[in-house]
Amino acid sequence: MKRLLLFALGLLTAVGYAADKKIILIAGPRSHRPGDHEFRAGCILLNQWLNDVKGVKSEMHTNGWPKSNDVFEGVDAVFIYADGGGRHPAIRPDRAKLLNGLVAKGVGLGCGHYGVEVPKGDTGKTMQNWIGGYYEHRFSVNPMWAPDYQKFPKHPISNGVKPFKVVDEWYFNMRFREDGVGKITPILTAKPGKDVRDGPYVYPRGPYKHIIDGEGRAETMMWAYERPNGGRGFGFTGGHKHMNWGNENYRKVVLNALLWIAKAEVPKGGVSSKVTEEELKANWDR
């Protein structure tokens, strides 16, 4: 009887541990004026909302990268919300090697806003391996506009997400991989008007002929990626204006994505969360 009880307790403990999905949020250092690129303040909110989800354990690390790689032990998903380009915190060789190892094990990886941009070439190909696509300088664009998101694919990330429209620096014309490796699913799509395609973009101001020539085409501002080994990734190009986290659908689609890449169950109605104006205005970089 005693042996049976110990076995049952061990089984329950194993199931309990299996249910806890560990998500690490990496927030970049101060970047823009207060209210823009609030990576730390944004991750504080995401961390709070994620830890309200049963079976999820989230932790955040600031200033660009955790002080010790030990934090990645047992991780199920990593989210990088930071400056990109040449300052992207993941492109240092030692860090890219670590992430490559995690990705090979099926760990999920997501990137937000500027964090979807890396230099083209080998680094761009690495990002394609991780999340399926990336922002390529002078190929992709970054206008400040308000896409009208009306329809969503049948996908766990879309659970409970309703039509919404907010002004943000929504990037588009990503450099997606075209070799058929893995599966890319557009999540947030909309058609930019001629005024958006004609610019000005935030930087460089443009316009670019190849963007103008795409008039009438729907563009992807958020996508999901399923790797051949079963690992998952996503890119979310919004996240410039911090106050947009006050929009329920804006934050829901990101929270759903974080659960999805961690292979946690996404509720049918999506991840529920609440936030006050006071909370939105707290923890800004000064």
Residue, then its C-alpha position, 0 to 999 in steps of 0.5 A: m500500500k505504501r509503495l503504491l502511494l509513493f508511486a501515485l505521488g511520484l506520478l502526480t509530481a511528474v504530471g505537475y512538472a510537465a504542465d508547467k511551461k517555462i517562458i523567458l522574456i528578454a527585454g532590451p535596454r532603454s531605446h526611445r523617448p518615454g512611451d515608445h520602445e518600452f521593452r522593460a515596461g512591456c515585459i513587466l506587463l506580459n510577465q504579470w499576465l502570463n503568470d496568471v495563466k495556470g500551468v505557465k511560469s514566466e520570468m523576465h530579464t532586462n537590459g538585453w540578455p540574462k546575466s547567466n545562461d543558467v536561466f535557459e535550463g528547462v525553458d520552453a519558450v523565449f521572447i525577445y523584445a528589444d532593439g534589432g539590427g546590429r544591436h540585436p541581443a541575440i546575434r552575438p556568436d555565443r548567444a546565437k549558438l545557445l539559441n541554435g541549441l535550444v531551437a534544435k531541441g524544439v524550444g519556441l522563440g518569438c520576437g517583438h517589434y524591432g526585435v524581428e530585424v537583423p542584418k541580412g546574410d547569414t544572420g538573416k538566414t539564422m532568424q529564418n530558421w528560428i521564426g520563419g522570417y525577419y525585417e530586412h533593411r531597405f527591403s522591409v518597411n516601417p511606416m506608422w499606420a493603423p492596419d484594420y485587422q478584420k479576419f484571422p486564420k483558424h489557428p490557436i494564436s487567433n483564439g478569441v481575437k476580435p477585429f481591432k485597429v491601432v496606430d503603431e509602427w507596423y512593419f511589413n514586407m518581411r523577408f520570409r524563407e521561400d525554401g518550403v522548410g517549415k510552415i509559415t502562417p500569417i496571423l495579422t494581415a491587412k492591406p496598406g493604402k496608397d498613402v502608407r505605401d508611398g511613405p514616409y516610412v519611419y526610416p529610411r523615409g522612402p518611398y521604395k518602388h517595390i513597396i509601391d508596386g505592391e499596391g492592393r496586396a495584403e501584408t503580414m504584420m504577425w506570423a507563426y512558424e512551425r519548424p520541421n522538428g516541431g519547434r515553433g516561432f513567431g514574429f510580431t511587428g507591432g510593439h512600438k507604442h507602449m499604450n497599445w497594450g491597453n487594447e485587449n485584442y492587441r495583447k491577447v494575440v501576443l499572449n496567445a502566441l507566447l503560449w503557443i510557442a511554449k506548446a501550452e494549451v491556448p484557451k478557446g477564448g484566448v488568454s484573458s488579461k486586464v490592465t489599468e491606465e495606471e499600470l500602463k503608465a508605470n515602469w517607463d524608461r526615463 
